[in-house]
Structures are given as C-alpha cells and as structure tokens.
Amino acid sequence: MPKMIFVNLPVADVGRSTAFYQAIGGEKNSMFSDETATCIVFSDTIHAMLLTHDKYRMFTSKPVANAHSSSQVLICISADSRVDVDSIVGKAAAAGGGADPGPVQDHGFMYGRSFEDPDGHHWEVMWMDMEAAEATMGQEAPA
C-alpha cells in the first residue's frame, strides 16, 4: 500500500472551507466527515482534513496559529500542466481564496503559483517537466 498524507487544517467554518476545497477540485469523503470535520480527497494518497478549531485542539496542546498573520506550513501539490496550475489558482480565487500570495515561479521546466484558502492556509501548485528538469539540473530524478 502506498504511503498516504493527511494534511490537518484548522478552519473557522467547516462548511465554507468544504465548499472552497470542492470548488478547486477536491472531493468530500462523507465517511470521514461530520459537523466538526470534513475529509477532502485530492488523490488516492493525498487528503486534507478540515477541522474546527475545537476539533483541531484535540490533537495538540499548542495554540492554533492564525494563518492570516503567521506562517506555520507551506503545502505544495503537483499539477499535470502549466494550464492546470493556472486553473487551480483561478478556481481558488473565484471560490473566495487569495491568488498568488507568494511569487510566481517560472523556471521553464518548472512552473508554480500559490493561493490562500479562506482561513489563510498557503498552498503552492507546481508543474514540472521531469526530463527537462533532469537535463537542466544535471541530476536524475529520485526513484
């Protein structure tokens, strides 16, 4: 079984955040969702758990960071093309998020943009041409 990642995010409004992530292409997994949490599926191995602040506090004794004013993590997800990168960021902006809180990255073989969700969580969306990256960087891609 491949390793899976579950990114747990504290959110102010589970319903609003669920709608946001569905608007950018995530799918709600109702089996692991209730009024305190929503499981958003991006792929078979990548999931985001949107948790109310009270639910999030069940997993840590540390204060919940305000992602609008501080940075705790940068999350990056891959895209299939440059067009997909632009599409996801466009959908995020249309759904109430913020487009490009970080600089656009265009290195020819790699292209990336970013967005913030309504709670200020910073996501990067990256596309990379691995063959061109290997030629440019002079290295083989990791297996």
Phi and psi in radians as a Rosetta constraint file:
Dihedral C 1 N 2 CA 2 C 2 CIRCULARHARMONIC -1.198 0.35
Dihedral N 2 CA 2 C 2 N 3 CIRCULARHARMONIC 2.636 0.35
Dihedral C 2 N 3 CA 3 C 3 CIRCULARHARMONIC -1.127 0.35
Dihedral N 3 CA 3 C 3 N 4 CIRCULARHARMONIC 2.558 0.35
Dihedral C 3 N 4 CA 4 C 4 CIRCULARHARMONIC -2.074 0.35
Dihedral N 4 CA 4 C 4 N 5 CIRCULARHARMONIC 2.709 0.35
Dihedral C 4 N 5 CA 5 C 5 CIRCULARHARMONIC -2.141 0.35
Dihedral N 5 CA 5 C 5 N 6 CIRCULARHARMONIC 2.358 0.35
Dihedral C 5 N 6 CA 6 C 6 CIRCULARHARMONIC -2.108 0.35
Dihedral N 6 CA 6 C 6 N 7 CIRCULARHARMONIC 1.893 0.35
Dihedral C 6 N 7 CA 7 C 7 CIRCULARHARMONIC -1.542 0.35
Dihedral N 7 CA 7 C 7 N 8 CIRCULARHARMONIC 2.070 0.35
Dihedral C 7 N 8 CA 8 C 8 CIRCULARHARMONIC -1.691 0.35
Dihedral N 8 CA 8 C 8 N 9 CIRCULARHARMONIC 2.137 0.35
Dihedral C 8 N 9 CA 9 C 9 CIRCULARHARMONIC -2.148 0.35
Dihedral N 9 CA 9 C 9 N 10 CIRCULARHARMONIC 2.242 0.35
Dihedral C 9 N 10 CA 10 C 10 CIRCULARHARMONIC -1.341 0.35
Dihedral N 10 CA 10 C 10 N 11 CIRCULARHARMONIC 2.313 0.35
Dihedral C 10 N 11 CA 11 C 11 CIRCULARHARMONIC -2.292 0.35
Dihedral N 11 CA 11 C 11 N 12 CIRCULARHARMONIC 2.602 0.35
Dihedral C 11 N 12 CA 12 C 12 CIRCULARHARMONIC -1.326 0.35
Dihedral N 12 CA 12 C 12 N 13 CIRCULARHARMONIC -0.587 0.35
Dihedral C 12 N 13 CA 13 C 13 CIRCULARHARMONIC -2.435 0.35
Dihedral N 13 CA 13 C 13 N 14 CIRCULARHARMONIC 1.821 0.35
Dihedral C 13 N 14 CA 14 C 14 CIRCULARHARMONIC -1.034 0.35
Dihedral N 14 CA 14 C 14 N 15 CIRCULARHARMONIC -0.733 0.35
Dihedral C 14 N 15 CA 15 C 15 CIRCULARHARMONIC -1.085 0.35
Dihedral N 15 CA 15 C 15 N 16 CIRCULARHARMONIC -0.830 0.35
Dihedral C 15 N 16 CA 16 C 16 CIRCULARHARMONIC -1.090 0.35
Dihedral N 16 CA 16 C 16 N 17 CIRCULARHARMONIC -0.767 0.35
Dihedral C 16 N 17 CA 17 C 17 CIRCULARHARMONIC -1.173 0.35
Dihedral N 17 CA 17 C 17 N 18 CIRCULARHARMONIC -0.660 0.35
Dihedral C 17 N 18 CA 18 C 18 CIRCULARHARMONIC -1.055 0.35
Dihedral N 18 CA 18 C 18 N 19 CIRCULARHARMONIC -0.830 0.35
Dihedral C 18 N 19 CA 19 C 19 CIRCULARHARMONIC -1.069 0.35
Dihedral N 19 CA 19 C 19 N 20 CIRCULARHARMONIC -0.701 0.35
Dihedral C 19 N 20 CA 20 C 20 CIRCULARHARMONIC -1.051 0.35
Dihedral N 20 CA 20 C 20 N 21 CIRCULARHARMONIC -0.902 0.35
Dihedral C 20 N 21 CA 21 C 21 CIRCULARHARMONIC -1.211 0.35
Dihedral N 21 CA 21 C 21 N 22 CIRCULARHARMONIC -0.528 0.35
Dihedral C 21 N 22 CA 22 C 22 CIRCULARHARMONIC -1.177 0.35
Dihedral N 22 CA 22 C 22 N 23 CIRCULARHARMONIC -0.630 0.35
Dihedral C 22 N 23 CA 23 C 23 CIRCULARHARMONIC -1.151 0.35
Dihedral N 23 CA 23 C 23 N 24 CIRCULARHARMONIC -0.460 0.35
Dihedral C 23 N 24 CA 24 C 24 CIRCULARHARMONIC -1.679 0.35
Dihedral N 24 CA 24 C 24 N 25 CIRCULARHARMONIC 0.118 0.35
Dihedral C 24 N 25 CA 25 C 25 CIRCULARHARMONIC 1.993 0.35
Dihedral N 25 CA 25 C 25 N 26 CIRCULARHARMONIC -0.029 0.35
Dihedral C 25 N 26 CA 26 C 26 CIRCULARHARMONIC -1.339 0.35
Dihedral N 26 CA 26 C 26 N 27 CIRCULARHARMONIC 2.716 0.35
Dihedral C 26 N 27 CA 27 C 27 CIRCULARHARMONIC -2.038 0.35
Dihedral N 27 CA 27 C 27 N 28 CIRCULARHARMONIC 2.355 0.35
Dihedral C 27 N 28 CA 28 C 28 CIRCULARHARMONIC -1.347 0.35
Dihedral N 28 CA 28 C 28 N 29 CIRCULARHARMONIC 2.274 0.35
Dihedral C 28 N 29 CA 29 C 29 CIRCULARHARMONIC -1.730 0.35
Dihedral N 29 CA 29 C 29 N 30 CIRCULARHARMONIC 1.750 0.35
Dihedral C 29 N 30 CA 30 C 30 CIRCULARHARMONIC -1.109 0.35
Dihedral N 30 CA 30 C 30 N 31 CIRCULARHARMONIC -0.459 0.35
Dihedral C 30 N 31 CA 31 C 31 CIRCULARHARMONIC -1.083 0.35
Dihedral N 31 CA 31 C 31 N 32 CIRCULARHARMONIC -0.537 0.35
Dihedral C 31 N 32 CA 32 C 32 CIRCULARHARMONIC -2.007 0.35
Dihedral N 32 CA 32 C 32 N 33 CIRCULARHARMONIC 0.605 0.35
Dihedral C 32 N 33 CA 33 C 33 CIRCULARHARMONIC -2.309 0.35
Dihedral N 33 CA 33 C 33 N 34 CIRCULARHARMONIC 2.537 0.35
Dihedral C 33 N 34 CA 34 C 34 CIRCULARHARMONIC -2.692 0.35
Dihedral N 34 CA 34 C 34 N 35 CIRCULARHARMONIC -2.832 0.35
Dihedral C 34 N 35 CA 35 C 35 CIRCULARHARMONIC -1.244 0.35
Dihedral N 35 CA 35 C 35 N 36 CIRCULARHARMONIC -0.214 0.35
Dihedral C 35 N 36 CA 36 C 36 CIRCULARHARMONIC -1.866 0.35
Dihedral N 36 CA 36 C 36 N 37 CIRCULARHARMONIC -0.163 0.35
Dihedral C 36 N 37 CA 37 C 37 CIRCULARHARMONIC -2.787 0.35
Dihedral N 37 CA 37 C 37 N 38 CIRCULARHARMONIC 2.599 0.35
Dihedral C 37 N 38 CA 38 C 38 CIRCULARHARMONIC -2.301 0.35
Dihedral N 38 CA 38 C 38 N 39 CIRCULARHARMONIC 2.349 0.35
Dihedral C 38 N 39 CA 39 C 39 CIRCULARHARMONIC -1.671 0.35
Dihedral N 39 CA 39 C 39 N 40 CIRCULARHARMONIC 2.088 0.35
Dihedral C 39 N 40 CA 40 C 40 CIRCULARHARMONIC -1.854 0.35
Dihedral N 40 CA 40 C 40 N 41 CIRCULARHARMONIC 2.236 0.35
Dihedral C 40 N 41 CA 41 C 41 CIRCULARHARMONIC -1.825 0.35
Dihedral N 41 CA 41 C 41 N 42 CIRCULARHARMONIC 2.146 0.35
Dihedral C 41 N 42 CA 42 C 42 CIRCULARHARMONIC -1.711 0.35
Dihedral N 42 CA 42 C 42 N 43 CIRCULARHARMONIC -0.566 0.35
Dihedral C 42 N 43 CA 43 C 43 CIRCULARHARMONIC -2.788 0.35
Dihedral N 43 CA 43 C 43 N 44 CIRCULARHARMONIC -3.116 0.35
Dihedral C 43 N 44 CA 44 C 44 CIRCULARHARMONIC -1.083 0.35
Dihedral N 44 CA 44 C 44 N 45 CIRCULARHARMONIC -0.359 0.35
Dihedral C 44 N 45 CA 45 C 45 CIRCULARHARMONIC -2.069 0.35
Dihedral N 45 CA 45 C 45 N 46 CIRCULARHARMONIC -0.088 0.35
Dihedral C 45 N 46 CA 46 C 46 CIRCULARHARMONIC -2.172 0.35
Dihedral N 46 CA 46 C 46 N 47 CIRCULARHARMONIC 2.122 0.35
Dihedral C 46 N 47 CA 47 C 47 CIRCULARHARMONIC -2.347 0.35
Dihedral N 47 CA 47 C 47 N 48 CIRCULARHARMONIC 2.614 0.35
Dihedral C 47 N 48 CA 48 C 48 CIRCULARHARMONIC -2.066 0.35
Dihedral N 48 CA 48 C 48 N 49 CIRCULARHARMONIC 2.257 0.35
Dihedral C 48 N 49 CA 49 C 49 CIRCULARHARMONIC -1.762 0.35
Dihedral N 49 CA 49 C 49 N 50 CIRCULARHARMONIC 2.008 0.35
Dihedral C 49 N 50 CA 50 C 50 CIRCULARHARMONIC -1.658 0.35
Dihedral N 50 CA 50 C 50 N 51 CIRCULARHARMONIC 1.975 0.35
Dihedral C 50 N 51 CA 51 C 51 CIRCULARHARMONIC -2.060 0.35
Dihedral N 51 CA 51 C 51 N 52 CIRCULARHARMONIC 2.401 0.35
Dihedral C 51 N 52 CA 52 C 52 CIRCULARHARMONIC -1.023 0.35
Dihedral N 52 CA 52 C 52 N 53 CIRCULARHARMONIC 2.791 0.35
Dihedral C 52 N 53 CA 53 C 53 CIRCULARHARMONIC -1.036 0.35
Dihedral N 53 CA 53 C 53 N 54 CIRCULARHARMONIC -0.715 0.35
Dihedral C 53 N 54 CA 54 C 54 CIRCULARHARMONIC -1.092 0.35
Dihedral N 54 CA 54 C 54 N 55 CIRCULARHARMONIC -0.728 0.35
Dihedral C 54 N 55 CA 55 C 55 CIRCULARHARMONIC -1.162 0.35
Dihedral N 55 CA 55 C 55 N 56 CIRCULARHARMONIC -0.746 0.35
Dihedral C 55 N 56 CA 56 C 56 CIRCULARHARMONIC -1.028 0.35
Dihedral N 56 CA 56 C 56 N 57 CIRCULARHARMONIC -0.709 0.35
Dihedral C 56 N 57 CA 57 C 57 CIRCULARHARMONIC -1.127 0.35
Dihedral N 57 CA 57 C 57 N 58 CIRCULARHARMONIC -0.295 0.35
Dihedral C 57 N 58 CA 58 C 58 CIRCULARHARMONIC -1.189 0.35
Dihedral N 58 CA 58 C 58 N 59 CIRCULARHARMONIC -0.326 0.35
Dihedral C 58 N 59 CA 59 C 59 CIRCULARHARMONIC -1.821 0.35
Dihedral N 59 CA 59 C 59 N 60 CIRCULARHARMONIC -0.137 0.35
Dihedral C 59 N 60 CA 60 C 60 CIRCULARHARMONIC -2.670 0.35
Dihedral N 60 CA 60 C 60 N 61 CIRCULARHARMONIC 2.589 0.35
Dihedral C 60 N 61 CA 61 C 61 CIRCULARHARMONIC -1.646 0.35
Dihedral N 61 CA 61 C 61 N 62 CIRCULARHARMONIC -0.056 0.35
Dihedral C 61 N 62 CA 62 C 62 CIRCULARHARMONIC -1.358 0.35
Dihedral N 62 CA 62 C 62 N 63 CIRCULARHARMONIC 2.674 0.35
Dihedral C 62 N 63 CA 63 C 63 CIRCULARHARMONIC -1.131 0.35
Dihedral N 63 CA 63 C 63 N 64 CIRCULARHARMONIC 2.579 0.35
Dihedral C 63 N 64 CA 64 C 64 CIRCULARHARMONIC -1.313 0.35
Dihedral N 64 CA 64 C 64 N 65 CIRCULARHARMONIC 2.177 0.35
Dihedral C 64 N 65 CA 65 C 65 CIRCULARHARMONIC -1.260 0.35
Dihedral N 65 CA 65 C 65 N 66 CIRCULARHARMONIC 2.540 0.35
Dihedral C 65 N 66 CA 66 C 66 CIRCULARHARMONIC -1.545 0.35
Dihedral N 66 CA 66 C 66 N 67 CIRCULARHARMONIC 1.815 0.35
Dihedral C 66 N 67 CA 67 C 67 CIRCULARHARMONIC -1.200 0.35
Dihedral N 67 CA 67 C 67 N 68 CIRCULARHARMONIC -0.197 0.35
Dihedral C 67 N 68 CA 68 C 68 CIRCULARHARMONIC -1.323 0.35
Dihedral N 68 CA 68 C 68 N 69 CIRCULARHARMONIC -0.426 0.35
Dihedral C 68 N 69 CA 69 C 69 CIRCULARHARMONIC -2.115 0.35
Dihedral N 69 CA 69 C 69 N 70 CIRCULARHARMONIC -0.151 0.35
Dihedral C 69 N 70 CA 70 C 70 CIRCULARHARMONIC -2.508 0.35
Dihedral N 70 CA 70 C 70 N 71 CIRCULARHARMONIC 2.790 0.35
Dihedral C 70 N 71 CA 71 C 71 CIRCULARHARMONIC -1.977 0.35
Dihedral N 71 CA 71 C 71 N 72 CIRCULARHARMONIC 2.242 0.35
Dihedral C 71 N 72 CA 72 C 72 CIRCULARHARMONIC -1.950 0.35
Dihedral N 72 CA 72 C 72 N 73 CIRCULARHARMONIC -0.563 0.35
Dihedral C 72 N 73 CA 73 C 73 CIRCULARHARMONIC -2.751 0.35
Dihedral N 73 CA 73 C 73 N 74 CIRCULARHARMONIC 2.570 0.35
Dihedral C 73 N 74 CA 74 C 74 CIRCULARHARMONIC -1.955 0.35
Dihedral N 74 CA 74 C 74 N 75 CIRCULARHARMONIC 2.182 0.35
Dihedral C 74 N 75 CA 75 C 75 CIRCULARHARMONIC -1.854 0.35
Dihedral N 75 CA 75 C 75 N 76 CIRCULARHARMONIC 2.304 0.35
Dihedral C 75 N 76 CA 76 C 76 CIRCULARHARMONIC -2.147 0.35
Dihedral N 76 CA 76 C 76 N 77 CIRCULARHARMONIC 2.354 0.35
Dihedral C 76 N 77 CA 77 C 77 CIRCULARHARMONIC -2.230 0.35
Dihedral N 77 CA 77 C 77 N 78 CIRCULARHARMONIC 2.514 0.35
Dihedral C 77 N 78 CA 78 C 78 CIRCULARHARMONIC -1.441 0.35
Dihedral N 78 CA 78 C 78 N 79 CIRCULARHARMONIC 2.756 0.35
Dihedral C 78 N 79 CA 79 C 79 CIRCULARHARMONIC -2.249 0.35
Dihedral N 79 CA 79 C 79 N 80 CIRCULARHARMONIC 2.791 0.35
Dihedral C 79 N 80 CA 80 C 80 CIRCULARHARMONIC -1.413 0.35
Dihedral N 80 CA 80 C 80 N 81 CIRCULARHARMONIC -0.307 0.35
Dihedral C 80 N 81 CA 81 C 81 CIRCULARHARMONIC -2.813 0.35
Dihedral N 81 CA 81 C 81 N 82 CIRCULARHARMONIC 2.954 0.35
Dihedral C 81 N 82 CA 82 C 82 CIRCULARHARMONIC -1.068 0.35
Dihedral N 82 CA 82 C 82 N 83 CIRCULARHARMONIC -0.708 0.35
Dihedral C 82 N 83 CA 83 C 83 CIRCULARHARMONIC -1.067 0.35
Dihedral N 83 CA 83 C 83 N 84 CIRCULARHARMONIC -0.712 0.35
Dihedral C 83 N 84 CA 84 C 84 CIRCULARHARMONIC -1.127 0.35
Dihedral N 84 CA 84 C 84 N 85 CIRCULARHARMONIC -0.657 0.35
Dihedral C 84 N 85 CA 85 C 85 CIRCULARHARMONIC -1.007 0.35
Dihedral N 85 CA 85 C 85 N 86 CIRCULARHARMONIC -0.911 0.35
Dihedral C 85 N 86 CA 86 C 86 CIRCULARHARMONIC -1.088 0.35
Dihedral N 86 CA 86 C 86 N 87 CIRCULARHARMONIC -0.671 0.35
Dihedral C 86 N 87 CA 87 C 87 CIRCULARHARMONIC -1.120 0.35
Dihedral N 87 CA 87 C 87 N 88 CIRCULARHARMONIC -0.799 0.35
Dihedral C 87 N 88 CA 88 C 88 CIRCULARHARMONIC -1.118 0.35
Dihedral N 88 CA 88 C 88 N 89 CIRCULARHARMONIC -0.773 0.35
Dihedral C 88 N 89 CA 89 C 89 CIRCULARHARMONIC -1.134 0.35
Dihedral N 89 CA 89 C 89 N 90 CIRCULARHARMONIC -0.686 0.35
Dihedral C 89 N 90 CA 90 C 90 CIRCULARHARMONIC -1.081 0.35
Dihedral N 90 CA 90 C 90 N 91 CIRCULARHARMONIC -0.753 0.35
Dihedral C 90 N 91 CA 91 C 91 CIRCULARHARMONIC -1.120 0.35
Dihedral N 91 CA 91 C 91 N 92 CIRCULARHARMONIC -0.684 0.35
Dihedral C 91 N 92 CA 92 C 92 CIRCULARHARMONIC -1.084 0.35
Dihedral N 92 CA 92 C 92 N 93 CIRCULARHARMONIC -0.775 0.35
Dihedral C 92 N 93 CA 93 C 93 CIRCULARHARMONIC -1.133 0.35
Dihedral N 93 CA 93 C 93 N 94 CIRCULARHARMONIC -0.735 0.35
Dihedral C 93 N 94 CA 94 C 94 CIRCULARHARMONIC -1.164 0.35
Dihedral N 94 CA 94 C 94 N 95 CIRCULARHARMONIC -0.456 0.35
Dihedral C 94 N 95 CA 95 C 95 CIRCULARHARMONIC -1.605 0.35
Dihedral N 95 CA 95 C 95 N 96 CIRCULARHARMONIC 0.134 0.35
Dihedral C 95 N 96 CA 96 C 96 CIRCULARHARMONIC 1.833 0.35
Dihedral N 96 CA 96 C 96 N 97 CIRCULARHARMONIC 0.108 0.35
Dihedral C 96 N 97 CA 97 C 97 CIRCULARHARMONIC -1.606 0.35
Dihedral N 97 CA 97 C 97 N 98 CIRCULARHARMONIC -3.086 0.35
Dihedral C 97 N 98 CA 98 C 98 CIRCULARHARMONIC -1.946 0.35
Dihedral N 98 CA 98 C 98 N 99 CIRCULARHARMONIC 2.308 0.35
Dihedral C 98 N 99 CA 99 C 99 CIRCULARHARMONIC -1.554 0.35
Dihedral N 99 CA 99 C 99 N 100 CIRCULARHARMONIC 2.416 0.35
Dihedral C 99 N 100 CA 100 C 100 CIRCULARHARMONIC 0.950 0.35
Dihedral N 100 CA 100 C 100 N 101 CIRCULARHARMONIC 0.971 0.35
Dihedral C 100 N 101 CA 101 C 101 CIRCULARHARMONIC -1.209 0.35
Dihedral N 101 CA 101 C 101 N 102 CIRCULARHARMONIC -0.343 0.35
Dihedral C 101 N 102 CA 102 C 102 CIRCULARHARMONIC -1.963 0.35
Dihedral N 102 CA 102 C 102 N 103 CIRCULARHARMONIC 2.958 0.35
Dihedral C 102 N 103 CA 103 C 103 CIRCULARHARMONIC -1.194 0.35
Dihedral N 103 CA 103 C 103 N 104 CIRCULARHARMONIC 2.555 0.35
Dihedral C 103 N 104 CA 104 C 104 CIRCULARHARMONIC -1.181 0.35
Dihedral N 104 CA 104 C 104 N 105 CIRCULARHARMONIC 2.376 0.35
Dihedral C 104 N 105 CA 105 C 105 CIRCULARHARMONIC -1.971 0.35
Dihedral N 105 CA 105 C 105 N 106 CIRCULARHARMONIC 2.080 0.35
Dihedral C 105 N 106 CA 106 C 106 CIRCULARHARMONIC -2.347 0.35
Dihedral N 106 CA 106 C 106 N 107 CIRCULARHARMONIC 1.794 0.35
Dihedral C 106 N 107 CA 107 C 107 CIRCULARHARMONIC -1.959 0.35
Dihedral N 107 CA 107 C 107 N 108 CIRCULARHARMONIC 0.347 0.35
Dihedral C 107 N 108 CA 108 C 108 CIRCULARHARMONIC 1.403 0.35
Dihedral N 108 CA 108 C 108 N 109 CIRCULARHARMONIC -1.192 0.35
Dihedral C 108 N 109 CA 109 C 109 CIRCULARHARMONIC -1.385 0.35
Dihedral N 109 CA 109 C 109 N 110 CIRCULARHARMONIC -0.223 0.35
Dihedral C 109 N 110 CA 110 C 110 CIRCULARHARMONIC -2.436 0.35
Dihedral N 110 CA 110 C 110 N 111 CIRCULARHARMONIC 2.373 0.35
Dihedral C 110 N 111 CA 111 C 111 CIRCULARHARMONIC -2.414 0.35
Dihedral N 111 CA 111 C 111 N 112 CIRCULARHARMONIC 2.307 0.35
Dihedral C 111 N 112 CA 112 C 112 CIRCULARHARMONIC -2.601 0.35
Dihedral N 112 CA 112 C 112 N 113 CIRCULARHARMONIC 2.603 0.35
Dihedral C 112 N 113 CA 113 C 113 CIRCULARHARMONIC -2.386 0.35
Dihedral N 113 CA 113 C 113 N 114 CIRCULARHARMONIC 3.103 0.35
Dihedral C 113 N 114 CA 114 C 114 CIRCULARHARMONIC -2.469 0.35
Dihedral N 114 CA 114 C 114 N 115 CIRCULARHARMONIC 2.889 0.35
Dihedral C 114 N 115 CA 115 C 115 CIRCULARHARMONIC -2.594 0.35
Dihedral N 115 CA 115 C 115 N 116 CIRCULARHARMONIC 2.799 0.35
Dihedral C 115 N 116 CA 116 C 116 CIRCULARHARMONIC -1.994 0.35
Dihedral N 116 CA 116 C 116 N 117 CIRCULARHARMONIC 2.457 0.35
Dihedral C 116 N 117 CA 117 C 117 CIRCULARHARMONIC -1.385 0.35
Dihedral N 117 CA 117 C 117 N 118 CIRCULARHARMONIC 3.073 0.35
Dihedral C 117 N 118 CA 118 C 118 CIRCULARHARMONIC -1.037 0.35
Dihedral N 118 CA 118 C 118 N 119 CIRCULARHARMONIC -0.354 0.35
Dihedral C 118 N 119 CA 119 C 119 CIRCULARHARMONIC -1.640 0.35
Dihedral N 119 CA 119 C 119 N 120 CIRCULARHARMONIC 0.035 0.35
Dihedral C 119 N 120 CA 120 C 120 CIRCULARHARMONIC 1.595 0.35
Dihedral N 120 CA 120 C 120 N 121 CIRCULARHARMONIC 0.069 0.35
Dihedral C 120 N 121 CA 121 C 121 CIRCULARHARMONIC -1.199 0.35
Dihedral N 121 CA 121 C 121 N 122 CIRCULARHARMONIC 2.270 0.35
Dihedral C 121 N 122 CA 122 C 122 CIRCULARHARMONIC -1.634 0.35
Dihedral N 122 CA 122 C 122 N 123 CIRCULARHARMONIC 2.102 0.35
Dihedral C 122 N 123 CA 123 C 123 CIRCULARHARMONIC -2.042 0.35
Dihedral N 123 CA 123 C 123 N 124 CIRCULARHARMONIC 2.432 0.35
Dihedral C 123 N 124 CA 124 C 124 CIRCULARHARMONIC -1.881 0.35
Dihedral N 124 CA 124 C 124 N 125 CIRCULARHARMONIC 2.553 0.35
Dihedral C 124 N 125 CA 125 C 125 CIRCULARHARMONIC -2.148 0.35
Dihedral N 125 CA 125 C 125 N 126 CIRCULARHARMONIC 2.116 0.35
Dihedral C 125 N 126 CA 126 C 126 CIRCULARHARMONIC -2.211 0.35
Dihedral N 126 CA 126 C 126 N 127 CIRCULARHARMONIC 2.459 0.35
Dihedral C 126 N 127 CA 127 C 127 CIRCULARHARMONIC -2.075 0.35
Dihedral N 127 CA 127 C 127 N 128 CIRCULARHARMONIC 2.461 0.35
Dihedral C 127 N 128 CA 128 C 128 CIRCULARHARMONIC -2.460 0.35
Dihedral N 128 CA 128 C 128 N 129 CIRCULARHARMONIC 2.343 0.35
Dihedral C 128 N 129 CA 129 C 129 CIRCULARHARMONIC -1.551 0.35
Dihedral N 129 CA 129 C 129 N 130 CIRCULARHARMONIC 1.780 0.35
Dihedral C 129 N 130 CA 130 C 130 CIRCULARHARMONIC -1.093 0.35
Dihedral N 130 CA 130 C 130 N 131 CIRCULARHARMONIC -0.671 0.35
Dihedral C 130 N 131 CA 131 C 131 CIRCULARHARMONIC -1.106 0.35
Dihedral N 131 CA 131 C 131 N 132 CIRCULARHARMONIC -0.781 0.35
Dihedral C 131 N 132 CA 132 C 132 CIRCULARHARMONIC -1.167 0.35
Dihedral N 132 CA 132 C 132 N 133 CIRCULARHARMONIC -0.637 0.35
Dihedral C 132 N 133 CA 133 C 133 CIRCULARHARMONIC -1.111 0.35
Dihedral N 133 CA 133 C 133 N 134 CIRCULARHARMONIC -0.765 0.35
Dihedral C 133 N 134 CA 134 C 134 CIRCULARHARMONIC -1.076 0.35
Dihedral N 134 CA 134 C 134 N 135 CIRCULARHARMONIC -0.762 0.35
Dihedral C 134 N 135 CA 135 C 135 CIRCULARHARMONIC -1.136 0.35
Dihedral N 135 CA 135 C 135 N 136 CIRCULARHARMONIC -0.719 0.35
Dihedral C 135 N 136 CA 136 C 136 CIRCULARHARMONIC -1.239 0.35
Dihedral N 136 CA 136 C 136 N 137 CIRCULARHARMONIC -0.752 0.35
Dihedral C 136 N 137 CA 137 C 137 CIRCULARHARMONIC -1.519 0.35
Dihedral N 137 CA 137 C 137 N 138 CIRCULARHARMONIC -0.260 0.35
Dihedral C 137 N 138 CA 138 C 138 CIRCULARHARMONIC 1.229 0.35
Dihedral N 138 CA 138 C 138 N 139 CIRCULARHARMONIC 0.453 0.35
Dihedral C 138 N 139 CA 139 C 139 CIRCULARHARMONIC -2.308 0.35
Dihedral N 139 CA 139 C 139 N 140 CIRCULARHARMONIC 2.764 0.35
Dihedral C 139 N 140 CA 140 C 140 CIRCULARHARMONIC -1.499 0.35
Dihedral N 140 CA 140 C 140 N 141 CIRCULARHARMONIC 2.584 0.35
Dihedral C 140 N 141 CA 141 C 141 CIRCULARHARMONIC -1.199 0.35
Dihedral N 141 CA 141 C 141 N 142 CIRCULARHARMONIC 2.555 0.35
Dihedral C 141 N 142 CA 142 C 142 CIRCULARHARMONIC -1.108 0.35
Dihedral N 142 CA 142 C 142 N 143 CIRCULARHARMONIC 2.566 0.35
